[in-house]
Amino acid sequence: MLNLADLRQEYTRQTLSEAEVLPDPLAQFNRWFEEALAAQLPEPSAMNLATVGADGRPSSRIVLLKVVDRGFVFFTNYLSRKGLEMEQRPWAALNFYWAELERQVRIEGPVAPCEPELSEQYFNSRPKLSRIGAIASAQSQPLPHRDELEARMAQLEADYATTEPPRPAHWGGYRVMPRYLEFWQGRRSRLHDRVTYTWQPDNTWALGRLAP
Ligand SMILES: Cc1cc2nc3c(=O)[nH]c(=O)nc-3n(C[C@H](O)[C@H](O)[C@H](O)COP(=O)(O)O)c2cc1C
């Protein structure tokens, strides 16, 4: 049996206080993201996306953050499990874990498909084989044999040998609009810092702190 009980780490790198965070949580996120980039973390834009099915059961998976504007945008298949769950329950939770910086960011809010223009722009920026892959794969559907997928891919590669593959209607972005965020900085003896932003009815952010 694995002995996991003794695996533990002291977090001592940095601190986080209400006084030092930026008033706008998106600006604060950008600041931390830039620090994650500067630290050359392996995949700083990888985030966990949690959704809930119509039956109330949660599911989660990793996706890549691609745009930060007024919300957090990622791209996927609208007919995937996550896509169908977000259609039925349009609220999502995101989580970034930047281990080397001893940081976690949690984001929650309503989620909706982004503008088709943004999906189009990002789709067209992807390598051709990734674009063809998006057409070839019915994400989250049962796939009895991998050969079927490979054959579909080969056929599409031949079909689009001299033309550009168009974005399928079922592929595009979602934007999570932040309504609640938490910036977590690991501290000594498990006395971590947790600074929160909660969206208020008067369209301002309320800053808070939670016990670790
Ligand atoms: C590092 C990493 C990045 C990923 N990025 C994406 C992504 O941006 N979009 C996506 O649809 N799936 C991405 N995936 C795959 C998803 O985790 C997941 O397998 C897929 O979206 C199907 O999820 P679903 O069946 O719950 O809809 C990524 C996986 C990993 C490990």
The ligand as an SDF file (V2000), in Angstrom:
LIG
                    3D

 31 33  0  0  0  0  0  0  0  0999 V2000
   -2.9740   19.5760  -20.0080 C   0  0  0  0  0  0  0  0  0  0  0  0
   -4.3030   19.2910  -20.6550 C   0  0  0  0  0  0  0  0  0  0  0  0
   -4.8960   20.2570  -21.4290 C   0  0  0  0  0  0  0  0  0  0  0  0
   -6.1420   20.0400  -22.0150 C   0  0  0  0  0  0  0  0  0  0  0  0
   -6.7440   21.0530  -22.7050 N   0  0  0  0  0  0  0  0  0  0  0  0
   -7.9820   20.8640  -23.2220 C   0  0  0  0  0  0  0  0  0  0  0  0
   -8.6790   21.9430  -23.8310 C   0  0  0  0  0  0  0  0  0  0  0  0
   -8.2170   23.1020  -23.8680 O   0  0  0  0  0  0  0  0  0  0  0  0
   -9.9070   21.6960  -24.3550 N   0  0  0  0  0  0  0  0  0  0  0  0
  -10.4870   20.4450  -24.2910 C   0  0  0  0  0  0  0  0  0  0  0  0
  -11.5900   20.2890  -24.7940 O   0  0  0  0  0  0  0  0  0  0  0  0
   -9.8700   19.4140  -23.6790 N   0  0  0  0  0  0  0  0  0  0  0  0
   -8.6310   19.5950  -23.1360 C   0  0  0  0  0  0  0  0  0  0  0  0
   -7.9960   18.5450  -22.5050 N   0  0  0  0  0  0  0  0  0  0  0  0
   -8.6980   17.2380  -22.4260 C   0  0  0  0  0  0  0  0  0  0  0  0
   -9.7400   17.2650  -21.3110 C   0  0  0  0  0  0  0  0  0  0  0  0
   -9.0900   17.1170  -20.0510 O   0  0  0  0  0  0  0  0  0  0  0  0
  -10.8300   16.1760  -21.4550 C   0  0  0  0  0  0  0  0  0  0  0  0
  -10.2340   14.8990  -21.6030 O   0  0  0  0  0  0  0  0  0  0  0  0
  -11.7280   16.4140  -22.6670 C   0  0  0  0  0  0  0  0  0  0  0  0
  -12.0170   17.7910  -22.8510 O   0  0  0  0  0  0  0  0  0  0  0  0
  -13.0360   15.6510  -22.5170 C   0  0  0  0  0  0  0  0  0  0  0  0
  -13.7100   16.0380  -21.3360 O   0  0  0  0  0  0  0  0  0  0  0  0
  -15.2710   15.7730  -21.1050 P   0  0  0  0  0  0  0  0  0  0  0  0
  -15.5790   14.3740  -21.6340 O   0  0  0  0  0  0  0  0  0  0  0  0
  -15.5080   15.8830  -19.6300 O   0  0  0  0  0  0  0  0  0  0  0  0
  -16.0350   16.8090  -21.8760 O   0  0  0  0  0  0  0  0  0  0  0  0
   -6.7760   18.7610  -21.8770 C   0  0  0  0  0  0  0  0  0  0  0  0
   -6.1620   17.7890  -21.0840 C   0  0  0  0  0  0  0  0  0  0  0  0
   -4.9600   18.0440  -20.4740 C   0  0  0  0  0  0  0  0  0  0  0  0
   -4.3540   16.9730  -19.5820 C   0  0  0  0  0  0  0  0  0  0  0  0
  1  2  1  0
  2  3  1  0
  2 30  2  0
  3  4  2  0
  4  5  1  0
  4 28  1  0
  5  6  2  0
  6  7  1  0
  6 13  1  0
  7  8  2  0
  7  9  1  0
  9 10  1  0
 10 11  2  0
 10 12  1  0
 12 13  2  0
 13 14  1  0
 14 15  1  0
 14 28  1  0
 15 16  1  0
 16 17  1  0
 16 18  1  0
 18 19  1  0
 18 20  1  0
 20 21  1  0
 20 22  1  0
 22 23  1  0
 23 24  1  0
 24 25  2  0
 24 26  1  0
 24 27  1  0
 28 29  2  0
 29 30  1  0
 30 31  1  0
M  END
$$$$
